[in-house]
Amino acid sequence: MVEKLMIKSVHVTANARLHMGFFDLNGGLGRRFGSIGLGLDAPVTEINVHHLLDANILKNEVNFNERTFKIIKNYTEVLNIKNKFNVECLHLIPEHAGLGSGTQLALAIGSAINQLSGLNLTLQQLAAISQRGARSGIGVGTFKSGGIVVDGGRGELTEVPPIIARADFPEDWRVLLIFDEAHIGKHGEQEVTAFRTLSEASLASAEKLSHRILMQALPALAEQDLTSFGHAIRELQICTGDYFAPVQGGRYASKSVEQVLNFLELQAVPCFGQSSWGPTGFAIFANVEEANKYQNLLNMQFKHLPTLSYQVSKGLNQGASISQHHQ
């Protein structure tokens, strides 16, 4: 008889995601929101999770993180788990930057606890327990499979918006991320309040954007046509940004990032925008040479804005990496 080895720890690497916008903020068919997004190869959240024999050690850990403590507490209380866990954070996606840091951390910790406890919960169940995917399923979708994902929004019975389309992001394309360390995107109660404040978008807007996603963005992606893909994403960005302008101070959350994006528009860059509530902006280029060229150009052009920084990333066509380490 083969002895079953006990899992000592679980290592999880979860990647940032772009949220490119909502295409149905009207909800006339009984479902609201609906969005498109992309998994990125960087930045990443990388953690090790293991059983903690002495709960008093947790507060003394060098890498103790209040956010991880709250996530663990929620999972263990909801699932009635008596064991204690410690999370070693090796890398974390920047918080409140529009890159899905909260969802990726919650799902990473939940996936580790799931395996350490032998629970066999689905990703959707973990997302529901951690109250992730309230309006968008993009972060859950990229955690599962990476690539470009489209979610179907929320209906009356929805727990986590379902992924209704997924496609590989072209290997050669690159994403230039534009960070502003001086600005924090809306999150938590601010985000909830913002959605309560805003009225429904028009039915015409929802119809137009749904048409753009189905008949322009996704076919262009399949044919690796960046220009057409960019046209669709730009239309989505304009409508989404203008819808949220009353609560985020304009089409874009950060005035510095807005300057960069306006400059990219003048340079005829085909695809650019803001991820989620920002402040992070993005631009998509056909290859790494173009992306690097613009990264250098922006560094020179906007050196008077020292809070800005840039990073070239690839699309990631696979989900989170989860591995077990045994006794």
Residue pairs with C-beta under 8 A, 6 or more apart in sequence:
5 326
5 327
6 326
6 327
7 115
7 116
7 324
7 325
7 326
7 327
8 50
8 51
8 325
8 326
8 327
9 48
9 49
9 50
9 116
9 324
9 325
10 48
10 49
10 50
10 111
10 112
10 115
10 116
10 322
10 323
10 324
10 325
11 46
11 47
11 48
11 321
11 322
11 323
11 324
11 325
12 45
12 46
12 47
12 49
12 108
12 109
12 111
12 112
12 320
12 321
12 322
13 44
13 45
13 46
13 108
13 320
13 321
14 44
14 45
14 46
14 93
14 104
14 105
14 107
14 108
14 143
14 320
15 39
15 40
15 41
15 42
15 43
15 44
15 45
15 93
15 104
15 142
15 146
15 316
15 320
16 39
16 40
16 42
16 43
16 44
16 45
16 93
16 99
16 100
16 101
16 104
16 313
17 37
17 38
17 39
17 40
17 99
17 100
17 104
17 138
17 139
17 142
17 275
18 37
18 38
18 40
18 99
18 175
18 275
18 282
19 35
19 37
19 98
19 100
19 136
19 138
19 139
19 275
19 276
20 35
20 36
20 37
20 38
20 233
20 236
20 237
20 273
20 275
21 35
21 36
21 209
21 233
21 236
21 237
21 239
21 240
21 241
21 273
22 33
22 34
22 35
22 135
22 136
22 153
22 209
22 240
22 243
23 34
23 35
23 36
23 206
23 209
23 210
23 212
23 213
23 236
24 31
24 32
24 33
24 34
24 153
24 201
24 206
24 209
24 210
25 32
25 33
25 198
25 200
25 201
25 205
25 206
25 240
25 243
26 32
26 200
26 201
26 202
26 203
26 205
26 206
27 153
27 200
27 206
28 203
28 206
30 155
30 156
31 152
31 153
31 154
31 155
31 158
32 153
32 154
33 135
33 136
33 151
33 153
33 154
33 161
34 150
34 151
34 152
34 153
34 161
34 210
35 136
35 137
35 138
35 150
35 151
35 153
35 161
36 138
36 148
36 149
36 150
36 151
36 213
36 217
36 233
36 236
37 136
37 138
37 139
37 141
37 142
37 148
37 149
38 142
38 147
38 148
38 149
38 169
38 175
38 315
39 142
39 145
39 146
39 147
39 149
39 169
39 315
39 316
39 317
39 318
39 319
40 99
40 175
40 177
40 313
40 314
40 315
40 316
41 313
41 314
41 315
41 316
42 311
42 313
42 314
43 91
43 93
43 94
43 99
43 311
43 313
44 91
44 93
45 89
45 91
45 92
45 93
45 101
45 104
45 105
45 108
46 89
46 90
46 91
47 68
47 87
47 88
47 89
47 90
47 105
47 108
47 109
47 112
48 87
48 88
48 90
49 85
49 86
49 87
49 88
49 109
49 112
49 113
49 116
50 85
50 86
50 88
50 116
51 83
51 84
51 85
51 86
51 116
52 58
52 83
52 84
52 85
52 86
53 84
55 84
57 86
58 64
58 69
58 84
58 86
61 86
61 88
63 88
63 89
65 87
65 89
65 92
67 95
67 102
67 105
68 87
68 89
68 105
68 109
71 105
71 106
71 109
71 110
71 130
72 85
72 87
72 109
72 113
74 129
74 130
75 81
75 109
75 110
75 113
75 129
75 130
76 82
76 83
76 84
76 85
76 113
78 129
79 113
79 117
79 119
79 129
81 113
81 117
83 116
83 117
85 109
85 112
85 113
85 116
87 109
87 112
92 101
92 105
93 99
93 100
93 101
93 104
93 105
94 101
94 179
94 280
95 101
95 102
95 184
96 184
96 185
96 186
96 187
96 277
97 179
97 184
97 185
97 275
97 278
97 279
97 280
98 185
98 253
98 274
98 275
98 276
98 277
98 278
98 279
98 280
99 275
99 276
99 280
100 138
100 139
100 142
100 276
102 132
102 187
103 127
103 132
103 133
103 139
103 140
103 143
104 139
104 143
104 320
106 126
106 127
106 130
106 132
107 123
107 126
107 127
107 130
107 132
107 139
107 140
107 143
107 320
108 143
108 320
110 121
110 126
110 127
110 129
110 130
111 123
111 126
111 320
111 322
112 322
113 119
114 120
114 121
114 126
115 322
115 324
121 129
123 140
123 143
123 144
124 140
124 159
124 160
127 133
127 140
127 159
127 160
128 159
128 160
132 139
132 140
132 160
133 139
133 140
133 159
133 160
133 161
134 154
135 154
135 161
135 195
136 151
136 161
137 149
137 151
137 152
137 160
137 161
137 162
137 163
138 149
138 151
140 160
140 163
141 149
141 151
141 163
141 166
142 149
142 316
142 319
143 319
143 320
144 163
144 319
144 320
145 163
145 166
145 318
145 319
146 315
146 316
146 317
146 318
146 319
147 166
147 167
147 168
147 169
147 315
147 316
147 317
147 318
148 166
148 167
148 168
148 169
148 218
148 221
148 315
149 163
149 165
149 166
150 163
150 164
150 165
150 166
150 213
150 218
151 161
151 162
151 163
151 164
152 161
152 162
152 163
152 164
153 161
154 161
165 218
167 218
167 221
167 222
168 315
168 317
169 221
169 314
169 315
169 316
169 317
170 221
170 224
170 315
171 314
172 224
172 286
172 287
172 288
173 224
173 226
173 284
173 285
173 286
173 287
173 314
173 315
174 284
174 285
174 287
174 288
174 290
174 291
174 312
174 313
174 314
175 282
175 283
175 284
175 285
175 291
175 312
175 313
175 314
175 315
176 282
176 283
176 284
176 285
176 291
176 294
176 295
176 298
176 310
176 311
176 312
176 313
177 280
177 281
177 282
177 310
177 311
177 312
177 313
178 257
178 260
178 261
178 280
178 281
178 282
178 283
178 298
178 308
178 309
178 310
179 279
179 280
179 308
179 309
179 310
179 311
180 254
180 256
180 257
180 278
180 279
180 280
180 307
180 308
181 307
181 309
182 254
182 256
182 307
183 253
183 254
183 256
183 257
183 278
183 279
183 307
184 279
185 253
185 276
185 277
185 278
185 279
185 280
186 194
186 247
186 248
186 253
186 277
187 277
191 277
194 244
194 247
194 248
197 246
197 247
198 243
198 244
198 246
198 247
201 239
201 243
205 239
205 243
208 235
208 239
209 235
209 236
209 239
212 231
212 232
212 235
212 236
213 232
213 236
216 228
216 229
216 231
216 232
217 228
217 229
217 232
217 233
217 236
219 225
219 228
220 226
220 227
220 228
220 229
220 232
221 229
226 270
226 271
226 284
226 285
226 286
227 270
229 270
229 271
229 284
230 269
230 270
230 271
230 272
230 284
231 270
233 271
233 273
233 284
234 270
234 271
234 272
234 273
236 273
237 251
237 272
237 273
237 274
238 251
241 250
241 251
241 252
241 273
241 274
242 251
244 277
245 251
248 277
248 278
249 255
250 258
251 258
251 274
252 258
252 261
252 274
252 278
252 279
252 281
253 274
253 277
253 278
253 279
254 278
254 279
254 281
256 302
256 305
256 307
256 308
257 274
257 278
257 279
257 280
257 281
257 308
259 302
259 305
260 281
260 298
260 302
260 308
261 272
261 273
261 274
261 281
261 283
263 298
263 301
263 302
264 272
264 283
264 294
265 272
267 294
269 283
269 285
269 294
270 284
271 283
271 284
272 281
272 282
272 283
272 284
273 281
273 282
274 280
274 281
274 282
275 281
275 282
283 291
283 294
285 291
285 294
288 312
291 312
292 312
295 310
295 312
298 308
298 310
299 310
302 308
